[in-house]
Amino acid sequence: MARLFDGDVLTNPKTTPDKHPAVRTTSRLSAGRFRIGGVVLGAWLGVVAAIGVSCEPACAQTSDDDVIRSLPEGLRGPSGDGGASRSASTRPTLAGPVDPTAYRLGPGDVLSLEYGGRALDAKILTVDAEGRIRVPNLGLVDVGGKTLSDARADIIQRLRPFVPGASLDLRLLEPRTFNVYVLGEVKSAGTKPVSGDARVLEAVEAAGGTNPNASRRNIRLIHRDGRVDIADLERFERTGDWDGNPHLRDGDRVIVPVITERVGIFGAVARANFYEFREGDSLSTLLRIAGGLLPEARVDSVLIVRFRGARDLDTLYADLDQASRGDAIAMQSDDRVFIRPQPEWRPIHQVTVTGEVRAPGTYAIVEGRTRVSDLVLWAGGFTPQAASRIVRLERDGIGTASDVEFERLNRLSRGEMTNSEYQTFRSKLAVRQSAYLVDFSSGRPAPPDADVPLRDGDHVHVPRLDLAVRVDGSVKNPGMVAFHDGWSAADYIHMAGGTTRRGKGGDARLTHSGSSNTVFARDTHRIEPGDFIWVPEKRDTSFWAVFRDVIIVTGQVATTVLVIHQVTK
């Protein structure tokens, strides 16, 4: 077992006092003496472990801090607790790696001064309340307010003469946390803690966000030295430009004002709207905030309407190609920018066909040229189950304009209308109908004029053939009756069991399956598959009501006869 001699020095590299620099002490110790120190350290830790085992019942409440304090002073960490308190503290959340050229050091930052090569060592340095750190061989060094890269370059340059041939580095281990003041139009104004790499947006979010009328482009950032920066969070959120979201410093004041000035941009841009105005805005800045130009935008004739005084207007025209996409065009408060689209920009007209065709779906058409028959041909023709007689063309946008007279008549019952009003109502109702029938039962549209040109948004539906006629109402067996070509309404009513005692077969109504028009069955010459026959009931009659009507009519006739007789005498 190696022995220790008077004058030997055992040191912990992390706790070497400044008067015995770690580099020089390490060079004085031989490899053998390091082995002696390792044996002593192992023996000490073994004794501590044995004591902990022997007193386990009595020392069950002993904490880690008690064990750390029981170690010799040279084996403790820089803070006297083996580094436990620092590791147990909550680290601030960072958005990503710290930029050394932008990060400014301040009280609470924890740094690591590291030596490489033969002089392998590291020393933990904490920036004190005055913004200084104690560096071996250099003493107190002022780093508060300096960027990490500047402080690193300065300290390494000054340490070079003391450690020739060694590699040096200064790293940021833990960024500090500090308080900033968030004031103005935020939901929770006051002092907010932020991390050392925080920006204005993080402070505003820590205050609960902004109020609805709060500015997002003219947020004032007042530093402790009196310098003022302007944060443009909307620009940062829309474009990702870091210039709009500056870094915070210790004791900064973030003041969120109310919106007072706006500019508007409309037309062929991604997000046409009003936006807050910021002094120095150009047209290109406004375009970036608005999401940029759409492909159909005309850049050669941008219209800018600018107010001059309370009522006067100036109309300006700009060419974005000649003005470098708007960089040279300065905006003013309350300007309105209009980006015109190119006429007929890549028009795509399409229609859909559904139902009993072989290839239903969406098809591109040429308006004014493509017809219903063309669409049926493109869709592969009809299936065997198609009701080709009642192909339905539905067209949107027919009769959608407001009609005050139609709305008035629509609120009246038939008894409240005059005959003229009723005819007007039916004609207006027909105009508003947006569905038409095309008969393809012969293989071609009949009549030929029914093969109308299609337009964008049309929908053609081919229903399924229903080989039955529905009979309902006052019949004995209401339901479906198999279709027979040439049968009359009476034949179908008979197949449904005939009318009931109260049924009025002579007034039966027929509703056509395609047009949904309802007529008297006796006026129909042909019944088609899918049609609907309705047999109404006879009206209720009262003997006394009939007797009263007969007496009244008889009295009126007798009176008329007497008058005529007296006049002819």
C-alpha positions in Angstrom: 0.0 0.0 0.0 1.5 3.3 -1.0 2.2 5.9 1.7 1.6 9.6 1.8 4.5 11.9 2.6 4.5 15.4 4.1 4.0 18.0 1.4 2.0 15.8 -0.9 -1.2 17.6 -2.2 -4.5 15.9 -3.0 -6.9 18.1 -4.9 -10.3 17.9 -6.5 -9.9 19.6 -9.9 -13.4 21.2 -9.6 -12.5 22.8 -6.2 -8.9 23.8 -6.6 -8.4 27.3 -5.1 -7.3 30.1 -7.3 -3.9 30.4 -5.6 -3.3 26.7 -6.7 -4.6 26.6 -10.3 -5.9 23.3 -11.3 -3.5 23.1 -14.3 -0.4 23.6 -12.2 -1.5 21.3 -9.4 -2.3 18.5 -11.8 1.1 18.8 -13.4 2.8 18.5 -10.0 1.2 15.2 -9.1 2.6 12.0 -10.5 0.5 9.1 -11.7 1.4 7.2 -8.6 0.1 9.9 -6.3 -3.2 9.9 -8.3 -3.5 6.2 -7.5 -2.8 6.9 -3.8 -5.6 9.4 -3.9 -8.0 6.9 -5.6 -7.2 4.3 -2.9 -7.9 6.9 -0.1 -11.1 8.0 -1.8 -12.3 4.4 -2.2 -11.5 3.6 1.5 -13.4 6.7 2.6 -16.5 5.8 0.5 -16.4 2.2 1.9 -16.4 3.5 5.5 -19.3 5.8 4.7 -21.2 2.9 3.1 -20.5 0.6 6.1 -21.8 3.3 8.5 -24.9 3.7 6.4 -25.6 -0.1 6.5 -24.9 -0.5 10.2 -27.2 2.4 11.2 -29.9 1.7 8.6 -32.8 1.3 11.2 -31.8 4.4 13.1 -30.8 6.5 10.1 -33.8 5.8 7.8 -34.6 9.5 7.6 -31.1 10.5 6.6 -31.2 12.6 3.4 -28.8 12.8 0.4 -27.8 16.2 1.6 -26.6 14.8 4.9 -24.4 12.2 3.2 -23.0 14.9 0.9 -22.2 17.2 3.9 -20.5 14.2 5.6 -17.9 14.1 2.8 -14.6 15.9 3.2 -14.6 19.4 1.9 -12.4 18.6 -1.0 -14.9 15.9 -2.3 -17.9 18.3 -2.4 -19.1 20.1 -5.4 -18.5 23.8 -6.1 -21.6 24.7 -4.2 -20.8 22.5 -1.3 -23.6 20.0 -2.0 -21.9 17.9 -4.7 -23.9 19.6 -7.3 -27.1 18.0 -6.1 -29.0 21.3 -5.6 -28.2 22.5 -9.1 -29.3 19.2 -10.7 -32.4 19.1 -8.7 -33.5 22.6 -9.8 -36.0 22.9 -12.6 -34.2 23.8 -15.9 -35.9 26.4 -18.0 -37.5 25.2 -21.2 -35.6 26.2 -24.4 -37.0 26.5 -27.9 -33.8 25.0 -29.3 -30.0 25.3 -29.1 -28.8 28.7 -27.8 -27.3 31.0 -30.4 -23.9 32.1 -28.9 -23.8 35.2 -31.0 -27.2 36.4 -29.7 -27.3 35.0 -26.2 -26.3 37.7 -23.6 -24.9 36.5 -20.3 -26.4 37.7 -17.0 -26.7 36.9 -13.3 -27.5 33.2 -12.8 -26.0 31.8 -15.9 -23.9 28.6 -15.2 -20.8 28.2 -17.3 -18.2 25.5 -17.7 -14.6 26.4 -18.3 -12.9 23.3 -19.8 -9.3 22.5 -20.4 -8.3 19.9 -23.0 -5.1 18.0 -23.8 -2.6 17.1 -21.0 -4.2 19.7 -18.7 -7.6 17.9 -18.6 -9.9 19.7 -16.2 -13.2 21.6 -15.9 -14.4 24.4 -13.6 -18.0 25.4 -13.0 -18.5 29.2 -13.0 -21.7 31.0 -12.1 -22.3 34.6 -13.1 -22.9 36.6 -9.9 -25.4 39.4 -9.2 -23.0 41.9 -10.6 -22.5 40.1 -13.8 -19.0 38.7 -13.0 -17.3 35.3 -12.9 -14.1 34.2 -11.1 -11.8 32.7 -13.6 -8.5 30.9 -12.5 -5.5 33.1 -13.1 -7.6 36.0 -14.2 -9.7 36.7 -11.1 -13.0 38.5 -11.5 -14.1 39.0 -15.2 -17.1 41.1 -16.1 -19.3 39.1 -18.6 -22.7 40.6 -17.9 -24.4 41.9 -21.0 -21.8 40.3 -23.3 -22.8 37.7 -25.9 -21.7 34.2 -25.1 -19.4 34.1 -28.2 -17.7 37.4 -27.2 -17.2 36.3 -23.6 -15.8 33.0 -24.8 -13.3 34.6 -27.2 -12.2 37.2 -24.6 -11.6 34.7 -21.7 -9.8 32.1 -24.0 -7.5 34.7 -25.4 -6.6 36.0 -21.9 -6.0 32.4 -20.6 -3.7 31.3 -23.4 -0.4 32.5 -21.8 -1.2 30.5 -18.6 -1.9 27.1 -20.4 0.3 26.9 -23.5 -0.6 24.0 -25.7 -3.9 23.2 -24.0 -7.3 23.5 -25.7 -9.8 25.8 -24.0 -13.6 26.2 -24.2 -16.3 28.1 -22.3 -19.7 26.4 -22.5 -23.1 27.5 -21.2 -24.4 24.7 -19.0 -27.6 26.2 -17.7 -29.3 29.4 -18.9 -30.6 31.7 -16.2 -34.2 32.7 -15.6 -35.1 36.3 -15.0 -38.1 38.5 -14.8 -39.6 40.9 -17.4 -42.6 43.2 -17.1 -45.4 42.6 -19.6 -47.9 45.5 -19.6 -50.7 46.9 -21.7 -53.3 45.0 -23.6 -52.6 41.5 -22.3 -54.9 39.3 -20.3 -52.6 39.0 -17.2 -50.2 42.0 -17.0 -47.3 41.9 -14.5 -43.9 40.4 -13.9 -43.3 37.2 -15.8 -40.3 34.8 -15.4 -38.6 33.8 -18.7 -35.5 31.8 -19.7 -32.3 33.4 -20.8 -33.0 32.7 -24.5 -36.6 33.9 -24.4 -38.1 36.2 -27.0 -41.1 38.7 -26.8 -43.7 36.1 -28.0 -42.9 33.9 -25.0 -43.4 36.8 -22.6 -46.7 37.7 -24.2 -47.9 34.1 -24.0 -46.8 33.9 -20.3 -49.1 36.9 -19.8 -52.1 34.9 -21.2 -51.9 36.4 -24.7 -53.2 39.6 -26.1 -56.7 41.2 -25.9 -58.8 41.4 -29.1 -58.0 45.1 -29.7 -54.3 44.7 -28.9 -51.5 45.6 -31.3 -49.4 42.7 -32.6 -47.1 44.7 -34.8 -46.1 47.7 -32.7 -45.1 46.1 -29.3 -42.5 48.2 -27.6 -39.6 46.5 -25.9 -37.9 48.9 -23.5 -34.4 47.8 -22.2 -32.9 48.8 -18.9 -30.5 51.1 -20.7 -33.4 53.0 -22.3 -33.0 51.6 -25.8 -36.3 50.7 -27.5 -37.0 47.9 -29.9 -40.3 47.3 -31.8 -41.6 43.7 -31.9 -43.8 42.7 -34.9 -45.3 39.4 -33.7 -47.8 39.2 -36.6 -44.9 39.4 -39.1 -43.1 36.7 -37.1 -46.1 34.4 -36.9 -47.0 34.8 -40.6 -43.5 34.7 -42.1 -41.2 33.3 -39.4 -38.9 36.4 -39.6 -36.9 36.5 -36.3 -36.5 40.3 -36.6 -40.1 40.6 -35.6 -39.5 38.6 -32.3 -36.4 40.0 -30.6 -34.7 38.5 -27.6 -35.4 39.7 -24.0 -33.0 40.9 -21.4 -33.1 41.1 -17.7 -35.6 43.7 -16.5 -37.1 44.5 -19.9 -40.5 46.1 -20.2 -42.8 44.7 -22.9 -45.7 47.2 -23.6 -48.6 46.0 -25.8 -50.5 49.1 -27.1 -54.0 49.3 -28.7 -54.3 49.1 -32.5 -54.7 52.6 -34.0 -53.8 52.3 -37.6 -54.5 49.8 -40.3 -54.0 49.1 -44.0 -56.0 46.8 -46.3 -55.1 44.5 -49.1 -57.7 42.8 -51.3 -58.1 40.8 -54.4 -55.7 38.0 -55.7 -53.8 37.5 -52.4 -53.9 34.5 -50.1 -55.4 36.3 -47.1 -57.2 39.4 -48.1 -58.0 41.5 -45.1 -57.2 44.6 -43.0 -53.9 44.5 -41.2 -52.3 46.6 -38.6 -50.0 49.3 -40.0 -46.4 49.7 -38.8 -44.2 52.7 -39.7 -41.8 51.7 -42.4 -44.0 49.1 -44.0 -43.6 48.6 -47.7 -45.9 46.8 -50.1 -43.7 43.7 -50.1 -44.1 43.5 -46.3 -47.8 43.7 -46.6 -47.8 41.1 -49.3 -45.8 38.7 -47.1 -48.2 39.2 -44.1 -51.1 38.6 -46.4 -49.7 35.3 -47.5 -48.4 36.3 -50.9 -49.9 36.7 -54.4 -52.2 34.1 -55.9 -51.1 32.6 -59.3 -53.8 34.6 -61.1 -52.7 38.0 -59.8 -51.8 40.7 -62.2 -48.6 42.3 -61.0 -48.5 45.0 -63.7 -51.5 47.1 -62.5 -51.7 47.1 -58.7 -54.2 49.7 -57.5 -53.4 51.7 -54.3 -56.1 54.0 -52.9 -54.6 56.6 -50.5 -56.5 59.1 -48.4 -55.4 62.7 -48.5 -57.0 64.5 -45.7 -60.5 63.6 -44.4 -62.2 63.1 -47.8 -59.9 63.4 -50.7 -58.5 60.3 -52.4 -55.4 59.6 -54.5 -55.4 56.7 -56.9 -51.9 55.2 -57.6 -50.9 52.4 -59.9 -47.9 50.2 -59.3 -46.0 47.5 -61.3 -44.6 44.9 -58.9 -42.1 43.6 -61.5 -40.5 47.1 -61.9 -40.6 47.8 -58.1 -38.9 44.6 -57.0 -42.1 43.0 -55.8 -43.0 46.1 -53.8 -39.8 46.8 -51.8 -39.7 50.4 -53.1 -43.3 51.2 -52.5 -43.8 52.7 -49.1 -47.2 52.2 -47.4 -49.1 54.8 -45.4 -51.8 54.4 -42.7 -55.3 53.5 -44.1 -54.0 52.7 -47.6 -56.1 50.2 -49.5 -54.3 47.9 -52.0 -56.2 46.0 -54.7 -54.5 43.1 -56.6 -56.5 42.4 -59.8 -56.8 38.8 -61.0 -56.2 37.9 -64.6 -59.5 37.4 -66.5 -60.5 33.9 -67.3 -57.6 32.5 -65.4 -57.4 28.7 -66.0 -61.2 28.2 -66.1 -62.2 24.6 -65.3 -65.9 23.7 -65.8 -67.1 20.4 -64.6 -70.4 18.5 -64.1 -71.3 15.3 -62.3 -73.4 12.3 -63.4 -74.8 9.8 -60.9 -77.2 6.9 -60.9 -77.7 4.2 -63.5 -74.7 4.9 -65.8 -71.7 2.6 -66.2 -69.1 5.2 -65.1 -70.7 7.8 -62.8 -68.4 10.6 -61.6 -67.2 14.1 -62.4 -66.4 15.2 -65.9 -64.9 18.3 -67.4 -67.0 20.1 -70.0 -66.8 23.0 -72.4 -69.6 25.4 -71.6 -72.0 26.0 -74.4 -70.7 23.0 -76.4 -71.0 19.9 -74.2 -74.6 18.5 -74.0 -76.4 16.0 -71.9 -76.1 13.3 -74.5 -72.3 13.8 -74.6 -72.1 13.4 -70.8 -74.1 10.1 -71.0 -71.8 8.9 -73.7 -68.7 9.7 -71.7 -70.2 7.9 -68.7 -70.5 4.6 -70.7 -74.2 4.8 -71.4 -77.1 3.5 -69.4 -77.2 0.3 -67.4 -80.0 -2.2 -68.1 -81.8 -1.0 -64.9 -81.8 2.7 -66.0 -85.0 4.7 -66.3 -83.8 6.4 -69.4 -87.2 8.1 -69.9 -86.7 10.4 -66.9 -83.1 11.5 -66.9 -83.0 14.4 -64.5 -80.9 17.5 -65.1 -80.4 19.6 -61.9 -79.0 23.1 -62.3 -78.0 25.3 -59.3 -78.5 29.0 -59.1 -81.9 29.1 -60.8 -84.4 31.5 -59.3 -82.2 32.2 -56.2 -82.6 36.0 -56.4 -84.8 37.6 -53.8 -88.4 38.1 -55.0 -90.6 40.1 -52.6 -93.8 39.3 -54.5 -93.1 35.5 -54.5 -92.4 35.6 -50.7 -95.6 37.5 -50.1 -97.7 35.0 -52.2 -95.9 32.1 -50.6 -97.3 33.1 -47.2 -100.9 33.1 -48.4 -103.3 30.1 -48.7 -105.1 29.3 -51.9 -108.3 30.7 -50.5 -106.6 34.0 -49.7 -105.4 34.5 -53.3 -107.3 35.9 -56.2 -107.2 33.8 -59.4 -104.7 36.3 -60.9 -102.4 36.0 -57.8 -102.6 32.2 -57.9 -101.6 32.1 -61.6 -98.7 34.5 -60.8 -97.6 32.4 -57.9 -97.5 29.2 -60.0 -95.6 30.9 -62.8 -93.0 32.2 -60.3 -92.8 28.8 -58.7 -92.1 27.2 -62.1 -89.3 29.8 -62.8 -87.6 28.8 -59.5 -87.6 25.1 -60.4 -84.1 23.9 -61.0 -84.7 20.4 -62.4 -85.6 19.3 -65.9 -86.4 15.9 -67.5 -84.8 14.6 -70.6 -86.3 11.5 -72.3 -83.7 9.0 -73.6 -86.2 6.1 -74.0 -85.7 6.1 -77.8 -81.9 6.2 -77.5 -81.7 9.9 -78.3 -83.0 12.9 -76.4 -86.6 13.6 -77.2 -87.4 16.2 -78.3 -84.0 17.1 -79.7 -84.2 20.5 -78.2 -84.2 18.9 -74.7 -80.5 18.0 -75.2 -79.5 21.3 -73.8 -75.8 22.5 -73.4 -74.4 21.9 -69.9 -72.8 24.5 -67.7 -70.4 24.5 -64.8 -71.9 22.8 -61.7 -74.7 20.9 -63.4 -75.8 17.5 -62.0 -77.3 14.8 -64.2 -79.0 11.9 -62.4 -80.3 8.7 -64.0 -82.8 7.0 -61.7 -83.3 3.3 -61.4 -86.2 1.8 -63.4 -89.1 0.8 -61.1 -91.4 -1.7 -62.9 -94.3 -1.0 -60.6 -97.1 1.5 -60.0 -97.9 2.6 -56.5 -101.7 2.8 -55.6 -102.7 4.3 -52.3 -105.5 6.2 -50.6 -109.1 4.8 -50.3 -108.4 1.4 -51.9 -108.8 -1.9 -50.2 -105.2 -3.2 -50.8 -102.9 -0.1 -51.1 -99.3 -0.9 -52.3 -97.3 -1.7 -55.4 -98.9 -3.1 -58.5 -96.8 -4.6 -61.3 -96.5 -2.3 -64.3 -98.4 -3.3 -67.4 -98.1 -1.3 -70.6 -101.4 0.2 -71.7 -103.2 -0.2 -68.5 -105.4 2.7 -67.3 -105.7 4.1 -63.8 -109.0 2.1 -63.3 -107.1 -1.2 -64.0 -104.5 -0.5 -61.4 -107.1 0.5 -58.8 -108.9 -2.7 -59.6 -105.7 -4.7 -59.0 -105.4 -2.9 -55.7 -108.7 -4.4 -54.6 -110.9 -1.6 -55.8 -112.1 1.4 -53.9 -113.5 1.3 -50.4 -117.0 2.3 -49.7 -115.9 5.9 -49.2 -113.4 5.9 -52.1 -114.0 8.2 -55.0 -112.4 6.5 -57.9 -113.5 9.1 -60.4 -111.4 11.8 -58.8 -108.2 9.7 -58.6 -105.0 11.7 -59.0 -101.9 10.6 -60.8 -98.4 11.8 -59.9 -95.7 11.3 -62.6 -92.5 9.8 -61.3 -90.2 12.0 -63.3 -91.7 15.5 -63.1 -93.8 15.0 -59.9 -96.7 16.8 -61.6 -100.1 15.7 -60.3 -103.1 15.6 -62.6 -106.5 13.8 -62.6 -106.0 10.2 -63.6 -109.0 10.4 -66.0 -107.1 13.0 -68.1 -104.0 10.8 -68.4 -103.5 8.8 -71.6 -100.4 6.8 -70.5 -99.2 5.6 -67.1 -95.5 5.0 -66.8 -93.5 2.8 -64.3 -93.0 4.5 -61.0 -96.1 6.6 -61.2 -98.3 7.1 -58.2 -102.1 6.9 -58.1 -104.0 8.4 -55.2 -107.7 7.7 -54.6 -109.3 10.4 -52.4 -112.3 9.9 -50.0 -115.7 11.2 -50.6 -116.6 14.3 -48.7 -118.7 13.8 -45.5 -122.4 14.8 -46.0 -125.1 15.6 -43.4 -128.8 14.8 -44.1 -129.9 18.0 -42.3 -127.3 20.1 -44.1 -128.5 18.7 -47.4 -132.2 19.2 -46.4 -131.4 22.8 -45.3 -129.7 23.5 -48.6 -132.7 22.0 -50.6 -135.2 24.1 -48.6 -133.1 27.3 -49.2 -132.7 26.6 -52.9 -136.4 25.7 -53.3 -137.4 28.9 -51.5 -135.1 31.0 -53.8 -136.6 29.3 -56.9 -140.2 29.9 -55.7 -139.4 33.6 -55.0 -137.9 33.9 -58.5 -140.9 32.4 -60.1 -143.3 34.7 -58.2 -141.3 37.7 -59.2 -141.3 36.7 -62.9 -145.0 36.0 -62.7 -145.8 39.5 -61.3 -143.6 41.2 -63.8 -145.3 39.5 -66.8 -148.8 40.5 -65.8 
